[in-house]
Amino acid sequence: MKKLLHTAVLACTLTAALACADHAPVAADGAWARASVQGQKGTGAFMRLTAKDSMRLVRAESPAAGVTELHEMKMEDGIMKMRAIAALDLPAGKTVELKPGGRHIMLMDLKAPLMKGSSVPISLVFQDAKGEEVRLDLTVPVHTVTPDGASGTMDGHKH
């Protein structure tokens, strides 16, 4: 009886979690973080974000890093430059890609190397049109290449 009750509670919890995921205001798809090596203090995290209603990604947080920022890379005067950005607009129903060589989440002052095959917790904080914040907690797999097999290099990505 006790085992049956535990199974029923677990099934209800999983069902509720799946139902909540269907109603989440922002979906994160294909999330991954680049593996780092001993002594490397920074790396990037990437994903595709789709908001049901217009939102803004206003910050990212991770206990694996001393500093977590939203970044973008772009060509300026023939030189690829990377800089922190305050927020990222997510138009309703449109997918915004965070990818190597473009906008991404930068994990800096890593507390330990991110090893291939492990995962890293990342929380994304969004703001809606009313200024209310919504948090999305992710467990992001760590890879040496993009999940689709591309190298995912960010030439010139230096701090």
HUZIMO-V126083 format. One record per backbone hydrogen bond with DSSP energy under -1.0 kcal/mol. CO is the residue of the C=O (numbers start at 0). NH is the residue of the N-H. E is the energy in kcal/mol with one decimal. If there is no record, write none. Layout:
# HUZIMO-V126083
co->(CO,CO)
nh->(NH,NH)
e->(E,E)
This chain:
# HUZIMO-V126083
co->(0,1,2,3,4,5,6,7,8,9,10,11,12,13,14,15,16,17,24,26,28,31,32,36,40,42,43,44,45,46,47,48,49,50,54,55,56,58,60,61,63,66,68,69,70,71,73,75,78,80,82,87,89,90,95,97,98,102,103,104,105,106,107,108,113,114,117,119,121,122,123,124,124,125,126,127,131,133,135,137,139,140,141,142,145,149,153,155)
nh->(4,5,6,7,8,9,10,11,12,13,14,15,16,17,18,19,20,21,51,49,47,45,142,39,109,106,33,104,31,97,28,95,26,92,89,126,87,124,122,64,110,107,105,84,103,82,80,78,75,73,71,56,54,93,48,46,101,98,70,44,68,42,66,65,35,117,141,139,137,60,135,57,58,133,55,130,127,125,123,121,119,32,116,34,148,145,156,157)
e->(-2.5,-2.4,-2.5,-2.4,-2.6,-2.5,-2.6,-2.3,-2.5,-2.7,-2.4,-2.6,-2.4,-2.5,-2.5,-2.6,-2.2,-1.7,-2.7,-2.3,-2.6,-3.2,-2.6,-2.6,-1.7,-3.1,-2.6,-2.3,-2.3,-3.7,-2.9,-3.0,-3.0,-3.6,-3.1,-2.5,-2.0,-2.9,-3.0,-1.3,-2.7,-3.2,-3.3,-2.6,-2.4,-2.3,-2.6,-1.5,-2.8,-2.3,-2.2,-3.1,-2.2,-1.9,-2.9,-1.4,-2.1,-1.7,-3.0,-2.4,-2.3,-2.0,-2.1,-1.4,-2.4,-2.3,-2.5,-3.0,-3.0,-2.4,-2.9,-2.6,-1.4,-2.5,-1.7,-1.9,-2.5,-3.2,-2.8,-2.2,-2.6,-2.3,-2.3,-2.7,-2.9,-2.0,-2.3,-1.6)
